[in-house]
Amino acid sequence: MAVIEGKLKVDKVQKWADATENKIGKMIGFVFNDTPEQCDHYS
């Protein structure tokens, strides 16, 4: 299992919540320094 930990700016919390809610059951990916680090189903 991989774990990605980070912080969100207060003004970005709702945007993150909306984006992840729309991806439930679908693929979600994280990119760090132009490199995909993790792509998995979001539940």
PDB file with one MODEL, atoms N, CA, C and O in Angstrom:
MODEL        1
ATOM      1  N   MET A   1       0.839  -1.159   0.000  1.00  0.00           N
ATOM      2  CA  MET A   1       0.000   0.000   0.000  1.00  0.00           C
ATOM      3  C   MET A   1       0.895   1.238   0.000  1.00  0.00           C
ATOM      4  O   MET A   1       1.893   1.299   0.718  1.00  0.00           O
ATOM      5  N   ALA A   2       0.527   2.203  -0.803  1.00  0.00           N
ATOM      6  CA  ALA A   2       1.250   3.474  -0.848  1.00  0.00           C
ATOM      7  C   ALA A   2       0.435   4.534  -0.128  1.00  0.00           C
ATOM      8  O   ALA A   2      -0.795   4.499  -0.133  1.00  0.00           O
ATOM      9  N   VAL A   3       1.122   5.460   0.482  1.00  0.00           N
ATOM     10  CA  VAL A   3       0.470   6.558   1.185  1.00  0.00           C
ATOM     11  C   VAL A   3       1.057   7.868   0.672  1.00  0.00           C
ATOM     12  O   VAL A   3       2.274   8.043   0.619  1.00  0.00           O
ATOM     13  N   ILE A   4       0.188   8.765   0.305  1.00  0.00           N
ATOM     14  CA  ILE A   4       0.611  10.106  -0.090  1.00  0.00           C
ATOM     15  C   ILE A   4       0.043  11.064   0.947  1.00  0.00           C
ATOM     16  O   ILE A   4      -1.161  11.078   1.204  1.00  0.00           O
ATOM     17  N   GLU A   5       0.910  11.852   1.529  1.00  0.00           N
ATOM     18  CA  GLU A   5       0.490  12.796   2.553  1.00  0.00           C
ATOM     19  C   GLU A   5       0.803  14.204   2.081  1.00  0.00           C
ATOM     20  O   GLU A   5       1.848  14.449   1.479  1.00  0.00           O
ATOM     21  N   GLY A   6      -0.093  15.110   2.351  1.00  0.00           N
ATOM     22  CA  GLY A   6       0.146  16.482   1.943  1.00  0.00           C
ATOM     23  C   GLY A   6      -0.771  17.434   2.681  1.00  0.00           C
ATOM     24  O   GLY A   6      -1.552  17.033   3.544  1.00  0.00           O
ATOM     25  N   LYS A   7      -0.660  18.686   2.329  1.00  0.00           N
ATOM     26  CA  LYS A   7      -1.478  19.728   2.925  1.00  0.00           C
ATOM     27  C   LYS A   7      -2.187  20.488   1.815  1.00  0.00           C
ATOM     28  O   LYS A   7      -1.655  20.662   0.719  1.00  0.00           O
ATOM     29  N   LEU A   8      -3.391  20.935   2.119  1.00  0.00           N
ATOM     30  CA  LEU A   8      -4.155  21.756   1.181  1.00  0.00           C
ATOM     31  C   LEU A   8      -4.285  23.162   1.742  1.00  0.00           C
ATOM     32  O   LEU A   8      -4.435  23.357   2.948  1.00  0.00           O
ATOM     33  N   LYS A   9      -4.225  24.118   0.860  1.00  0.00           N
ATOM     34  CA  LYS A   9      -4.525  25.481   1.274  1.00  0.00           C
ATOM     35  C   LYS A   9      -6.020  25.555   1.562  1.00  0.00           C
ATOM     36  O   LYS A   9      -6.819  24.887   0.906  1.00  0.00           O
ATOM     37  N   VAL A  10      -6.386  26.359   2.533  1.00  0.00           N
ATOM     38  CA  VAL A  10      -7.787  26.450   2.957  1.00  0.00           C
ATOM     39  C   VAL A  10      -8.709  26.744   1.772  1.00  0.00           C
ATOM     40  O   VAL A  10      -9.804  26.188   1.691  1.00  0.00           O
ATOM     41  N   ASP A  11      -8.281  27.600   0.866  1.00  0.00           N
ATOM     42  CA  ASP A  11      -9.140  27.960  -0.259  1.00  0.00           C
ATOM     43  C   ASP A  11      -9.230  26.859  -1.321  1.00  0.00           C
ATOM     44  O   ASP A  11      -9.999  26.997  -2.272  1.00  0.00           O
ATOM     45  N   LYS A  12      -8.471  25.781  -1.184  1.00  0.00           N
ATOM     46  CA  LYS A  12      -8.509  24.675  -2.155  1.00  0.00           C
ATOM     47  C   LYS A  12      -9.245  23.445  -1.629  1.00  0.00           C
ATOM     48  O   LYS A  12      -9.443  22.485  -2.374  1.00  0.00           O
ATOM     49  N   VAL A  13      -9.656  23.454  -0.354  1.00  0.00           N
ATOM     50  CA  VAL A  13     -10.285  22.279   0.256  1.00  0.00           C
ATOM     51  C   VAL A  13     -11.555  21.885  -0.480  1.00  0.00           C
ATOM     52  O   VAL A  13     -11.739  20.703  -0.770  1.00  0.00           O
ATOM     53  N   GLN A  14     -12.429  22.817  -0.791  1.00  0.00           N
ATOM     54  CA  GLN A  14     -13.687  22.483  -1.466  1.00  0.00           C
ATOM     55  C   GLN A  14     -13.421  21.957  -2.876  1.00  0.00           C
ATOM     56  O   GLN A  14     -14.090  21.026  -3.326  1.00  0.00           O
ATOM     57  N   LYS A  15     -12.460  22.540  -3.565  1.00  0.00           N
ATOM     58  CA  LYS A  15     -12.117  22.066  -4.912  1.00  0.00           C
ATOM     59  C   LYS A  15     -11.632  20.611  -4.854  1.00  0.00           C
ATOM     60  O   LYS A  15     -12.011  19.798  -5.698  1.00  0.00           O
ATOM     61  N   TRP A  16     -10.800  20.284  -3.865  1.00  0.00           N
ATOM     62  CA  TRP A  16     -10.315  18.915  -3.685  1.00  0.00           C
ATOM     63  C   TRP A  16     -11.477  17.978  -3.362  1.00  0.00           C
ATOM     64  O   TRP A  16     -11.569  16.883  -3.918  1.00  0.00           O
ATOM     65  N   ALA A  17     -12.357  18.406  -2.468  1.00  0.00           N
ATOM     66  CA  ALA A  17     -13.520  17.586  -2.086  1.00  0.00           C
ATOM     67  C   ALA A  17     -14.394  17.292  -3.298  1.00  0.00           C
ATOM     68  O   ALA A  17     -14.817  16.152  -3.491  1.00  0.00           O
ATOM     69  N   ASP A  18     -14.668  18.295  -4.108  1.00  0.00           N
ATOM     70  CA  ASP A  18     -15.492  18.101  -5.305  1.00  0.00           C
ATOM     71  C   ASP A  18     -14.812  17.164  -6.301  1.00  0.00           C
ATOM     72  O   ASP A  18     -15.461  16.287  -6.871  1.00  0.00           O
ATOM     73  N   ALA A  19     -13.510  17.347  -6.510  1.00  0.00           N
ATOM     74  CA  ALA A  19     -12.776  16.531  -7.476  1.00  0.00           C
ATOM     75  C   ALA A  19     -12.736  15.071  -7.047  1.00  0.00           C
ATOM     76  O   ALA A  19     -12.949  14.182  -7.871  1.00  0.00           O
ATOM     77  N   THR A  20     -12.470  14.812  -5.781  1.00  0.00           N
ATOM     78  CA  THR A  20     -12.390  13.420  -5.331  1.00  0.00           C
ATOM     79  C   THR A  20     -13.764  12.780  -5.270  1.00  0.00           C
ATOM     80  O   THR A  20     -13.896  11.589  -5.549  1.00  0.00           O
ATOM     81  N   GLU A  21     -14.791  13.540  -4.912  1.00  0.00           N
ATOM     82  CA  GLU A  21     -16.154  12.988  -4.890  1.00  0.00           C
ATOM     83  C   GLU A  21     -16.568  12.533  -6.285  1.00  0.00           C
ATOM     84  O   GLU A  21     -17.239  11.511  -6.433  1.00  0.00           O
ATOM     85  N   ASN A  22     -16.172  13.286  -7.305  1.00  0.00           N
ATOM     86  CA  ASN A  22     -16.514  12.939  -8.686  1.00  0.00           C
ATOM     87  C   ASN A  22     -15.731  11.738  -9.200  1.00  0.00           C
ATOM     88  O   ASN A  22     -16.068  11.200 -10.255  1.00  0.00           O
ATOM     89  N   LYS A  23     -14.703  11.304  -8.491  1.00  0.00           N
ATOM     90  CA  LYS A  23     -13.855  10.202  -8.936  1.00  0.00           C
ATOM     91  C   LYS A  23     -14.090   8.903  -8.171  1.00  0.00           C
ATOM     92  O   LYS A  23     -13.375   7.928  -8.401  1.00  0.00           O
ATOM     93  N   ILE A  24     -15.057   8.861  -7.282  1.00  0.00           N
ATOM     94  CA  ILE A  24     -15.323   7.632  -6.532  1.00  0.00           C
ATOM     95  C   ILE A  24     -15.622   6.506  -7.517  1.00  0.00           C
ATOM     96  O   ILE A  24     -16.494   6.633  -8.377  1.00  0.00           O
ATOM     97  N   GLY A  25     -14.894   5.413  -7.380  1.00  0.00           N
ATOM     98  CA  GLY A  25     -15.047   4.265  -8.272  1.00  0.00           C
ATOM     99  C   GLY A  25     -14.283   4.385  -9.583  1.00  0.00           C
ATOM    100  O   GLY A  25     -14.350   3.486 -10.422  1.00  0.00           O
ATOM    101  N   LYS A  26     -13.568   5.469  -9.768  1.00  0.00           N
ATOM    102  CA  LYS A  26     -12.802   5.702 -10.992  1.00  0.00           C
ATOM    103  C   LYS A  26     -11.320   5.809 -10.640  1.00  0.00           C
ATOM    104  O   LYS A  26     -10.936   5.745  -9.472  1.00  0.00           O
ATOM    105  N   MET A  27     -10.504   5.971 -11.665  1.00  0.00           N
ATOM    106  CA  MET A  27      -9.061   6.106 -11.459  1.00  0.00           C
ATOM    107  C   MET A  27      -8.714   7.528 -11.045  1.00  0.00           C
ATOM    108  O   MET A  27      -9.325   8.497 -11.497  1.00  0.00           O
ATOM    109  N   ILE A  28      -7.713   7.625 -10.170  1.00  0.00           N
ATOM    110  CA  ILE A  28      -7.177   8.922  -9.779  1.00  0.00           C
ATOM    111  C   ILE A  28      -5.655   8.787  -9.754  1.00  0.00           C
ATOM    112  O   ILE A  28      -5.129   7.763  -9.320  1.00  0.00           O
ATOM    113  N   GLY A  29      -4.967   9.795 -10.208  1.00  0.00           N
ATOM    114  CA  GLY A  29      -3.505   9.729 -10.256  1.00  0.00           C
ATOM    115  C   GLY A  29      -2.879  10.932  -9.587  1.00  0.00           C
ATOM    116  O   GLY A  29      -3.493  11.994  -9.477  1.00  0.00           O
ATOM    117  N   PHE A  30      -1.657  10.752  -9.145  1.00  0.00           N
ATOM    118  CA  PHE A  30      -0.891  11.827  -8.531  1.00  0.00           C
ATOM    119  C   PHE A  30       0.417  11.967  -9.290  1.00  0.00           C
ATOM    120  O   PHE A  30       1.070  10.977  -9.620  1.00  0.00           O
ATOM    121  N   VAL A  31       0.788  13.201  -9.561  1.00  0.00           N
ATOM    122  CA  VAL A  31       2.007  13.491 -10.307  1.00  0.00           C
ATOM    123  C   VAL A  31       2.907  14.359  -9.432  1.00  0.00           C
ATOM    124  O   VAL A  31       2.457  15.349  -8.854  1.00  0.00           O
ATOM    125  N   PHE A  32       4.179  13.980  -9.341  1.00  0.00           N
ATOM    126  CA  PHE A  32       5.168  14.750  -8.580  1.00  0.00           C
ATOM    127  C   PHE A  32       6.375  14.953  -9.473  1.00  0.00           C
ATOM    128  O   PHE A  32       6.948  13.989  -9.982  1.00  0.00           O
ATOM    129  N   ASN A  33       6.762  16.203  -9.662  1.00  0.00           N
ATOM    130  CA  ASN A  33       7.894  16.535 -10.539  1.00  0.00           C
ATOM    131  C   ASN A  33       7.737  15.894 -11.918  1.00  0.00           C
ATOM    132  O   ASN A  33       8.673  15.293 -12.445  1.00  0.00           O
ATOM    133  N   ASP A  34       6.549  16.031 -12.488  1.00  0.00           N
ATOM    134  CA  ASP A  34       6.239  15.528 -13.832  1.00  0.00           C
ATOM    135  C   ASP A  34       6.293  14.009 -13.955  1.00  0.00           C
ATOM    136  O   ASP A  34       6.356  13.487 -15.068  1.00  0.00           O
ATOM    137  N   THR A  35       6.269  13.297 -12.847  1.00  0.00           N
ATOM    138  CA  THR A  35       6.314  11.838 -12.864  1.00  0.00           C
ATOM    139  C   THR A  35       5.089  11.280 -12.142  1.00  0.00           C
ATOM    140  O   THR A  35       4.838  11.626 -10.988  1.00  0.00           O
ATOM    141  N   PRO A  36       4.322  10.413 -12.821  1.00  0.00           N
ATOM    142  CA  PRO A  36       3.193   9.783 -12.131  1.00  0.00           C
ATOM    143  C   PRO A  36       3.700   8.928 -10.969  1.00  0.00           C
ATOM    144  O   PRO A  36       4.551   8.060 -11.164  1.00  0.00           O
ATOM    145  N   GLU A  37       3.196   9.163  -9.793  1.00  0.00           N
ATOM    146  CA  GLU A  37       3.623   8.433  -8.612  1.00  0.00           C
ATOM    147  C   GLU A  37       2.643   7.336  -8.228  1.00  0.00           C
ATOM    148  O   GLU A  37       3.054   6.291  -7.722  1.00  0.00           O
ATOM    149  N   GLN A  38       1.357   7.555  -8.459  1.00  0.00           N
ATOM    150  CA  GLN A  38       0.368   6.567  -8.092  1.00  0.00           C
ATOM    151  C   GLN A  38      -0.881   6.780  -8.916  1.00  0.00           C
ATOM    152  O   GLN A  38      -1.340   7.909  -9.088  1.00  0.00           O
ATOM    153  N   CYS A  39      -1.426   5.699  -9.420  1.00  0.00           N
ATOM    154  CA  CYS A  39      -2.723   5.717 -10.098  1.00  0.00           C
ATOM    155  C   CYS A  39      -3.490   4.530  -9.570  1.00  0.00           C
ATOM    156  O   CYS A  39      -3.022   3.394  -9.651  1.00  0.00           O
ATOM    157  N   ASP A  40      -4.634   4.778  -9.044  1.00  0.00           N
ATOM    158  CA  ASP A  40      -5.412   3.709  -8.437  1.00  0.00           C
ATOM    159  C   ASP A  40      -6.880   4.077  -8.441  1.00  0.00           C
ATOM    160  O   ASP A  40      -7.240   5.216  -8.738  1.00  0.00           O
ATOM    161  N   HIS A  41      -7.724   3.119  -8.112  1.00  0.00           N
ATOM    162  CA  HIS A  41      -9.144   3.396  -7.976  1.00  0.00           C
ATOM    163  C   HIS A  41      -9.381   4.118  -6.666  1.00  0.00           C
ATOM    164  O   HIS A  41      -8.787   3.776  -5.644  1.00  0.00           O
ATOM    165  N   TYR A  42     -10.243   5.109  -6.695  1.00  0.00           N
ATOM    166  CA  TYR A  42     -10.554   5.909  -5.516  1.00  0.00           C
ATOM    167  C   TYR A  42     -11.870   5.438  -4.963  1.00  0.00           C
ATOM    168  O   TYR A  42     -12.871   5.387  -5.678  1.00  0.00           O
ATOM    169  N   SER A  43     -11.876   5.092  -3.693  1.00  0.00           N
ATOM    170  CA  SER A  43     -13.126   4.626  -3.079  1.00  0.00           C
ATOM    171  C   SER A  43     -13.426   5.367  -1.808  1.00  0.00           C
ATOM    172  O   SER A  43     -14.439   5.100  -1.162  1.00  0.00           O
TER     173      SER A  43
ENDMDL
END
